[in-house]
C-alpha cells in the first residue's frame, strides 16, 4: 500500500528552498507531519530552524552541503539539471498540485493508522471500551482536515502586500453579513456578535441559563438562521417541553403532565406555525450581480441531546462539520468528558478547543457555565478569558425584570440592559415586546399595546408582506374588530348554562363570549410577587426544619435571621410611607 508520494514531496521542499516568492505564499500551509519520507521531513525542519534563527534560507545547491543534514537528506537535494530547470519554471499551479498530493497521502496514512489501531484493539481477547474507540476514531478523522486550509492566513502590509482593494470592498461593505442578529435590539445595536465569536452565558443555579439559551436559539431561528442546541443535561422531551411552553399557549407544567385530545390538536397547530416560520426564510441570490434578488432558503432549529458520559468537544466538532449551522448552543460545558485529573484543567482544555471550533466552523457559539457566589465562572475562569463576550445576570425575586451585564467586550465598553422574564411561557424578552395578553389561561395570546396595536391592526387590514397576510387570514375582519375593542380574537367561545347547554340569543344563535386583553406587564409583576412569596415561604420552612434538627444554637440563629428580616421589612415599609 502506497503511503506517500516521494517525487511530490521532493519537489515541494526544493521549491520552498529555491523560490522565495513561493515560500512566502505556501509555507504557512505546510507542516512537517504532511511529509511521509524522513529525508523530506528532515530538510523541511532544517529550513524552518534556519528561518527561525533569522538567517537567510539557502538555495537547494547550498543546502545540499549543510552539515546539519544527514547524508541521505544531502543526497536528496543533489538534483540534476532537468529538475533544476523544472524548479525555475515552477508555477503556483504546480505547487498546488504537489501540495494536494502531499495532503492526500497524509490522509491515507491517518486512515491506515486508524484502521490498524482498530484492528489491533479488536484482536485482543479483552472486551474493548467502545466509547474510547469511538472517541479515538473521531479524533483521528478530525485530524485529517487540519491541513486543508487553502485560504491566505497571513495578511501582509508593505513588502509582499496581499490586502487587495477587492478584499477591502468585501469586508467594509454594509452587505457583508458577519454580524449574526439575535433579535434582541440592545444586543444587536451594541454588542454585534459575529461569526466565530464565543459567548459565555453564566448565572447561578436555578437562574434560567437554559431558558435564556432556549429563548436566544428560538430568536435566532425566527431571524432566519440555522440553530443547533447541544444539551448535555436534559432528556429530549424535557427540553422540548420548555420550547413548546414558549411557542404554544400551554404552560410547562401542563405539557409535562400531558394534554387532552382537544389541546393536543391546538399544540399541533402551533407547531406547524413554528415550522412555517423556518420555511419562509429568504436570502440574497448569490448569482445576482446587483445583489437585489432574493431566493427561498429554509432554516432549521435542531436539538442534540447527549446521553453518553464520555462525550467530548472533538466529537461535537466532527458532527457539526459541513452541516451549515449559523448558531451553536452548548448547555453546558461542565458536562463534557473530564479529560484531566482536575476539573478546571479539563474545562480549560475544552474552552480552548471550543474557541477554535467556533472560528473553524464560522458559527456564533454560546457556552453555558455556572456562576459562583463571588461572581466568577465556576471551575471555568479560562472561559471568562477566552470568550469574546461574557453575559451574566441574577433573577430579581419579586420582579419580572432582571438586569443583564455584558461584562467583556473588545469593541466597546461593557454595558448592562434589562430583560423581562415571562413567567407564562418561560422566556426572556425585551421590555418593548411586552404588550397585552389574553385573560383566558388556555389562550394567552399576546398582542401589542397603544399606538403599536393601532399600527398592527392597520397593517393587517392592508397586508404587504407574508407575515401580515398570514395574520390577516387567521384573524379575519371580525377578529380585527375584536382586537380594536380590547378583546382577544383568538379564543371566541360560547356561553353555557350549568348543565353545559348552549345559551341562545333572541335570534336563536349561540351567545358568544370573548376574553379581555389585559396589561401583560402588570400580570407579570403580580406573578413575580406571588412567586417570591412562595419562594420565601419555602426557604423559611427549610430553615425551620434545619433549625429543629440542629438543636438550640441553630434555632437561635434561625430566630435571629427572622428578626433581622422583619426589621428590614419594617424599615422598607416606613420608607415607602
N, C-alpha and C positions, 0 to 999 in steps of 0.2 A: 504494500500500500504506500503510495507516494504522499509524504507528509510535508514536503517543502519544494520550492522551485529555485534551485541554485542559480541558474542564469539570471533570473529576475532579481534575486537578492544581490547578486554581484553588481549588476548594472545600477541598482538603486544606490548602493553605498559609493560606487565610483562616481556617479553623477553628483551626489552630495559633496564629494571632495573636489571634483573638477569644476563644477558650475556654481559659483556663489549665489547667482540670482535664483537658481532652483533650490538651493539650500535655504535661503531666506523664506521662500514660499512654502516648502514642504516639510521642513524639519519638525515643525510643531505637530505634524500629523503622524509622526513615526515614533515608535517605541521599540526598545531592544527586544521585547517579547514577540514582536512580529517576525523576527528572523529565526528560521529553523536551523540554519547552519551555524556552528560555533565560530567559524572564522569571520563570517559577516557580522555576527553579533559583537565579536571582539573589535573589529575595525570601527564599528559604529560607536561603541562605548569609549574607545580611544579618542575618536574625533570629538565626542561630547566633552570628554575630560580636557582636551586641549582648548576647546572653546570656553569652558568654564574658567580656565586659568587666565583668560584674556589674551591668549596668544592667537596668532593668525593660523587659520586652518590650512594645512599644506595641501598641495595637489596630489594626485594619485602617485606620480613618479617619486615625489619626495616622501610620501607616507610609506611607500614600499620599503624604504630603508630605515624606518623608525625602529629604534632599539626596544621600544616598549611593546612591540608586537611579537608574537610567536613566529617561527619560521613558516608555519602553514598560512598565517594571515599575510605575511610579507609576500609569499608566493601568489596568493590570491590577487594582489594588487599589481603584479607584474603582467600588464596587459600588452597585447600585440598591437601593431599599427592599425589593424582593421577595427579593433574595439576603440582605439583612440579616436579614429575618425568618426565612429558612431557616437562617441561621447560629445564631440564637438558639435555635431548636428542634432543632439538630443533635444527634443521639444517637450513642452509641458504635457502634451497628449501622450508621449512615450512614457513620461514619468507617471502619469495617471494609470497607464496600463500596468507598469511594473508594480505600483502600489496596490492596485486591485488584485494582482496575482498574489502578492505577499499577504494581503489581508485574507484572501480566500484560503490559503493554506494554513494560516493561523487558525481559522475556524475549523478546518479539517483536523488539526492537532487537538483543539479543545474537544471536539466531538469524539475523537479517538480516545483521549484520556478519560473522558466521561464514561464512555461505554466500557472501557477497561475497568474503571472503578466500580461500575455497577455489576459487571460480570464477576469480579473478584469478591465483591460483597456477598453475592448470592451463591457463590461456590462454597462458602463456609457452611458448616453444619448448623451453626447457631442461627437463630431467627434474627433477621435484620430489623433494625429500627426504621420503619418505613418513613416516618416523619423526617428523620435525619437524612435519609437517602434522597427524599423528595426535595428537601431544602438545599442539599448539596448540588443536585442536578439543576435546580432552578438558578442557583448562584452561578454555576458554570455556563448555563445558557445565557445568562445576563452578561457575563464577561465577554461573550462573543462579539457584542456590539460596542465594546469600549472604544475601539479604534476606528469606528465607522464615521466619525465626524469629518465631513468634507468642507464645511464652511470655514472661512478665514477667521481664526481665533485671535489673531494679532491685528489690531487696528493701529496703523503707523502714521505718524505725522513727521514731515521732514524727509530725510533720505529714505527712499523706498516707500513713500506715502501711498496708501491704498484706500483712503477715505474719499470716495468719489462724490461728484455732485448728485448722482443718482441715489447714492446711499443717504446723503443728507435730505434729499427731497422725500425719500420714502419715510425716514424716521421723524422728520419735522412736520409732515403733513397732518392735518387735523383728521384725516380719514384713517390714519394708522391706528388700528384697534388693539393697542397694547393694554389699555386700561380695561379691566373687567368690571362692568357695572354691577352693583349689588342690589339696586332697587331702594336702598336707604339713602335719602338725599344728602344727609350730613356726611356720610362716609364717602359717597361719590364726589361730593364737592370739595372735601378737604383731604381725605386720605388718598383716593385714586389708586387703589390696589391694582397691580398689574400682573400679567402672566410671569410665572417664575417666582412670585413672592410667596413666602411662608408666613401665615398669620397665626399667632398663638392666642387661643381663647382660654382664659383661666378664670375660675371662680371657686369659692369654697363648696364643700359638699352640699348638695341639695339646692344650689342657687341657679340652676337652669342652664348648665353648659350645653347639654344635649338639645334642650329646647331652642336655644339661640342658634345652634348649628343647624337644626332642622328648619327653623324659620329662614335662615340665610340660604340654605340649599333650595327651598321652595321659591324664594325670591329670585335667585339666580335662574332657576328653571323657567319662571314666568318672564324673565328678561330674555329668554331665547338661548340659554346656554346649556350644554350637556354637563350634568352633575353626577358624580359618583360619591355616595356616602358609604364609608367603610366603618362598620360598627363592630367593635370587639367586645362590647359589654352586654348588649341585649340580644334577646331572641328575635327572630324576624318579625313575627306578628306583634310583639310588644312595641317595636319601633314603629311599625305601620299604624298601630292604634293612635300613636301621637300624631302621625302625619294626617290621618283621616279626622282626628279631632280638630285640626286646623282647617281642613278643607270641606268638612260636612257640618250640618247643624247639630251633631251629636257630641256629647262630652266624652272625655277619655274613659271615665268610669262606665258609662253606658256601652261604649264599644267593647270594653273588656268583659262586661257582664253578658253581652250578646243582645241582639236586637230582634224584634218581631218581624214577621214577613213584610208587613207594610213599610216598616222603617228600613229594612234591607233594600227594598226597591228604591227608596229615596236615596240611600247611600250609593247605590249603583249609579243613579243619575248624576250625582256629584262627582263620582269617579270618572264617568265618561266625559263630563265637562272638563275635568282636570287633564284627561288625555287629549282633548281638543286643543287645550292651550299649548301643548307641545307640538301639535300637528300644523299650527298656523305660522310657525316661525319663518321669516323671510330674511335673506341676506343679499348683499350686493353681488351681482353676477360677475365672476372673475373674468369672463370672456367679453364683458362690455368695456370698451376702451374709455368711454366717458364716465364710467362708474355711477350711472344713474339707474340702470335697470336692476330689478331685484328678482330673485328666484326663491322657490319654496325649499326650505331646508329644515325638516322636522328636528326637534331636540328631544332629549330624554332625561329623566331623573332615575337613577339606579341605586339600589341598596344591596350592599355586600355584607352579610353578617358572617363573622368568623367564629368557628366553633373549635378550631384546633388550638391547643395551648402553645404550640411551637411556631406560630406564625411570625414572620419577620418582614421588615420593610423591603428586603430584596425580593421576596415572593410577591409582594404587592406591586413593586416596580415592574416585575416581569408580566404580571396580569394586565397592567394598565397600558403597556406599550402598544401603540398603533390602534388604540380604542377611540381616540379623538375626543377625550373629555376636556372641558374647559375649567372645571372646578372639581377638586377632590377634598372630601372632609374625612378626617380620621378621628374617631371617637372611641378610646382615647389612647394617647401614646404610652401610658404606663402598662398597658396590657399586651404589648408586643413581647416576644420571647426574650427572656433575660439572657444575654449572650456573655455577660461578665459576672464575676462573683458579686460585686457591689452593684446595687440597682442604679445608682447615679452614673456609674460608668456605662452601663447598658443604655440608659436614656441619653447620655452624651453621644454615644455612637449612633443611636437611632436618629437623633436630631441632625447630626452631620449628614447622614445618609438621606434623610427626607429633604433636607435643604437642596442637596444636589439633584435629587429626584424631581423636585418641583421645577428646577431650571431645565433639566433634560427633557421632561415631558411638556414643558411650556404651559403649566397649569397654575391656577391660583389654589394654593394648598392651605386648608385650615387644619390646625392641630390642636386638640383639646388636652388640657392638663389641669390638675387641681391646684388651688391656691392655699398657701399656709396662712396661719394667723397673723404673721408679720408681713403679709402681702407679697410673698415670693412664690414662684412656681415650685410646687412640691417635688423634690428629688430631681428637678429638671431646670436648674438655673442655666444650663447650657442653652436651653430652648429660648430663654429670655435674650441671651447674647446673639444667637444665630438667627432669630426670627426677624423678618423685615417689619413686622408690625405686631404690637402686643396689646391685646384688649382685655381688660379686667374690670370686674364690677361686683356689686353686692346688692341683692334684692332688699328693698326697704319694706320691712313688715309694716302693714297698716296703710300702705300707699301703693298704687299700681305703677308709679313712676320710679324707675331706677336710674342711677347715674352711671354711665359707662365712661371709662377712662382709656384713651388711646395713649398708652404710656411709652411707646417707642416709635419714632418716625425719623426718616432720613431727609425728607424733603420739606419739612415744616415743623413747627413747634407742636409738642404734644397738646392734646385738647381733650375736653370732656363733652359729653352730649347725653340727653335723656332719651330713654325708650320706655314705652308703656308695656307692661306685662298684661296681656289679655287673658284673664282667668277663664273666660268662656271657651276659648279654643286653644289655650296653652301655647301662645305665640308672643313674640316680641315685635311690636310695631311702633311706628313713629307717631308722635302726638297729633300731627296734622291728619293722619289717616283715621283717627277716631271720630266718628260722627254719631249716627243714631243706630239703634238696634231694635229688632222686633221683640216685643214683650213676651211673645209666645216662646216658652223654653224649648219647644220642639222645632222651632224655626231658626231663631237667632240670626236672621238675615240682617246684613249691615248696609247702610247707605250713608252718603254724605250729609252734611248739615248746613243750614243757612244758605248763603249765596252759591256755594258749591252744589247743593242739592238742586237749586233752580237751574244751574248750568247743566247738571246731569240730566234733568228732565228735558230741557231744550235739545240737547244733543241726541237723546233717544227719540224725540219726535221727528227730527230730521237727521237720521244717521248718515255718517260719511265713511266710517271705517268698519272693519269686520266686527270688532267688539261691540260697537254701538248698535249695529244691525242685529247681532245675536241677542243683546239685551232687549231691544225693541220688540223682537219677535217673541221673546219669553214673557215679557211684561204685558204687551198689548196696550191698547188705548185705555182700557178700564184700569189696568194696573198703574199706569202713569197718573191717572186721576186720583187713585187712592194714595199714591206716593205724595202728590201735591197736597193732599189733605192731611198728611201726617199719619197715614195708616199703612200697614205692611201689605204690599201687593203679592207676596209670595205664599201666604198661608190663609187664604179666604176659606172659611168653614161655614157650616150651617147650624143654627140653633136647634137644640133638642130639649125635650122635657125630661122629667125624672126617669121615665120609663125608656128613654132612648129614642122616642118617636120624634120625627122632624116637626118643627113648628112651621105653620104656613101663614103667609100674609093675606091681605084681603083679596088678592088676585089668585090665590091658590098656589103660589110659588113658595119654595122654601125660604125661610128668613135667613138672610146672610149675616155673618158675624165676621168682623175684621179686627185685627190686633193693632194696638197703638205702637208707634215708633217712639222710643224714649231715648233720652240723652245717655249715650253709651259710657261716657267718662264718669258720670255720676253713679251709674250702676257698677262700674269697676271699682270706684272708691268705696262704695258700700260693701262690695265683695271682699276687697282687700282688708277693710277694718274687721269684718267678720272672721276672715282667715287669721288675722293677727290675734284676735281674741281666742280662737280655738288653739292656735299655736302656743300662746302664753299659758292657757289652761293645761295643755299637755305638758309643758315644761314644769309648771308648778306641781302637777300630780307626780311627775317623775322625780322631782327633787324631794317631794314629801315622802315618797316611797323609799328613796335612798336614805333620807334622814332617819326614817323609822328603823331601817335595817342597820344603820350605822351607830345608833346609841345617842346618848345625851349630847356629846360635843357636836355631832353632825346636826342634830335637831336645833341646837343653839345657833349654829352658823346659818341654817336654813331660815330660822326666825329672824335673824339679823338681816338677811338678804331681803326677806319680805318687808321688813320695816323700812329698809332703805328704799325699796321700790315704791312703797306707799308715800314716803316723804317726797320722792321725785314727782310722783303723780300729783300730789297736793300742791307742790310748788308750780308745776305746769298749769294747773287749774287757776291758781291765783294770778299768774301772768296773763292768762287768757282773759280773765275778768278785768 
